Amino acid sequence: MANRTKPARADGCIIGAGASGAAVAKVLTENGVKVVGLEKGPWRGRETFGGDELANINRYNLWPDPLLNPRTTRAAAHEKPRMELFCPVPQMVGGGTVHWQGWLPRFTPNDFRLRTVAGELKGASLADWPITYDELEPYYAKVEWAFGVSGQAGANRFEGPRSKRYPCPPLPVSRYAEKFHKGCEALGWNSFPTPQAALSRALNGRRPTVISAFAQQHGDPTGTRSSALNVFVPDALKTGRFDLRPDAYVRELTLDSSGKIKSAIYEDAEGDLIEQEADLFFLACGAVESARLLLLSKSGRFPRGLANGSDLVGRNVTFHEYSAAVGIFEDPIYAWAGGGYVGASSFQFYEHNPSRGFVSGGHIACAGVGIPLPINWRLPDAPAWGAAAKQNDRDNFNHSMAVAMVLHDMPRHENRVELDDEVEDAWGLPVARITTSVHENDLRQGRFLIDRGADILEAAGAKRVQKVYAERVTGNCSHQHGTARMGDDPSTSVLNRWCRAHEVDNLYVVDGAPFPTGTGANPTLTIMANAWRVAEKVVERRGAIG
Amino acid sequence: MNEVSAPPFEDLSADALTAPEETIIVSKQTFFDAHQRATIEAAMARIIPTDQEPGAREAGTIDFVDRYLSGIEFIYAKPDGSGFETLTGKRAEAWRGRVEILRKTYVDGIAALDVLSRETFGTEFKTLDERRQDEALLRLARKEAQASGAQDEGPALQQTLTETELSFVPLLAMHTRQGFYADPIYGGNRDQIGWKVIGFPGPSSLLEVFTGRYSALPWFAEGEEQKYLEANRGE
């Protein structure tokens, strides 16, 4: 281990340079705060991304390599955990926004008060958020405009009031989106163009997005998609106050004598350990890894992990689940065009409705069946090989589409992220062990949403429809939330309403970890809006807190 | 890597991770011997058979997998299609370990396939007729599924599959699909045969995607391409 000069103390230290970390970096640095960003993974430019399904999906070009970054999972505490590529999100500058297609709907006002709306649900730990839709609304608008979202204001009948329209009109209409709209219309259900993290028109000096077939799960070689890498990171760098250090793997947060965080200890690419001191620390590693870092940071004061006197860190984790009804159409619909996710949605079954016999609901939307090719996904009943498999690919590749759901899985006290007792990553640190069991509500809600997806396909004229019900939570959405709930009561939450730890004055968690409930919608717009809200508050109170 | 390997690494032979590179990875573009290659080529031709249109044999999926197993020099194509990435550090270490596991799955799988073929039909797999080859693959797949607790078939619509955990027949099927449909730069999908069979108007090369020239707009709804181009004229 070489001796390095200790870097200068920073005003703020952000750990993780994905959606939330980059949003905080932008807001802080644009308001005069000097920030160091420590990102575990590499800082890759667009010249390292390409239209290569084999590399991107099968060979971990973007996802964490499970031999280096394993996770373990189990359904209950008495089970032996097994290795799984659970909930993979790229670990690099840009994080999940590098591999996504970027569906960016807003949460609805009731999402922030589900416990009040739905009441108690046995076996679940439902909670209201400490903030309301109205408090977050201005930040939704800020992110939509600064980040660059294409959509149609007012088209989602279930959306809360908005202060501004979208900066860009919706992306072009795909043939599969057309089917989705047609099916919804026939059923009398509301549908709308999915708001997406791409520009349909030039905005803020950026050009309109290139519409390829390699988008969902692929990095963007053209740099025209809206991502943390393309937008918020450059915004922060422009200020000259953002010192972003890739390949900086934070192993531990240390405390000073007053119980505040003194420093982050990180390992750089050469394997050297470096100590970074700062006034304020922002965890933005994603809900799983942020919880893991807290749990790794044990001390005399916090023997169970930092800010974890309550034993709540890692608990109430939610992951959504992706599943779908799949339909075959007589006419070609090319559900690979645009990457398979451009984009029609419905919130018709999103809001809680007690007559359905389960709590809450979820976002349903059209999607492709491949990403884009039939390498990794195939139709639910298709054989894996042989003459019939080939015939199936040939007949259906251009004729099949999915109506997918974002399952709103219920938070549970016993569903949690912990440190694994045995398995370590390639850096010698215990990996995240995820214990997650489905609630009966998840199964019922999932079946209902998939059934409605099938209704849409049938109403749109599909000649054959199949349903794939979700039977467990596999992490296949790459969404993660909970693990460090925000709330007003320190006995039931880890963070306060400003996402500052109840137990540690200079610690903020700004990714999906603060979400008390996962909701039924894609989380990243809300993650960024919330991070912006927190960062603005920090700027406002900086003297007092620092 | 730690001295004391945690469970995920126990399956890798310690040698695979620590032995000097040159003893493990022979720098050539193929892995199989002639018999293994002929066996896998024949088996792949049953995974995606030739019918009125070309199949795995014509697409060269055997070249795809033989090259994949040859080492770690053909793991990631450069995104502009100009060659392949050189892997270093932990990434290279992980890939060496992974390729070792896959090689073993193939070598053992080919041996098992021949044993089964001889026991059932009296001769090695590659000389069987197609119907018997199908039968041999089916029987081996069933045996493997029993042995592995049938974890091999991931749930439908599941996007995350870990190759190192697959048994031989599911791995072979997956690699055949990969070799048929992945970008031709990896050695399969020769002349975009796989794409032609399913009607995917793919890019002429990785470079076309890389430069942003490849557009899927012509396959959007009627009139959408024109509207998009007109709205963004000059951008």
Interface residues (C-beta under 8 A of the other chain):
Chain A: E47 T48 F49 G50 G51 D52 E53 L54 A55 I57 N58 R59 N61 W63 D65 P66 L67 L68 P70 M83 E84 L85 P88 P172 V173 S174 R175 A177 E178 S200 R201 A202 R207 P208 V210 I211 S212 A213 F214 Q217 P221 T222 T224 Y322 S323 A324 V326 P332 Y334 W336 A337 G338 G339 V342 V369 I371 P372 L373 P374 I375 N376 W377 R378 L379 P380 D381 A384 W385 G386 A387 A389 K390 Q391 D393 R394 F397 N398 A402 E422 V423 E424 A426 G428 V468 E471 T474 G475 N476
Chain B: M1 N2 A6 P7 P8 F9 R46 I47 I48 P49 D51 E53 G55 I75 Y76 A77 K78 P79 D80 G81 K90 R91 E93 A94 G97 R98 D134 L137 E153 P155 A156 L157 Q158 Q159 T160 L161 T162 E163 T164 P170 A173 T176 R177 Q178 Y181 A182 D183 Y186 W195 V197 I198 G199 F200 G202 P203 L206 V209 F210 T211 G212 Y214 S215 A216 L217 W219 F220 A221 E224 E225 K227 Y228 A231 N232 E235
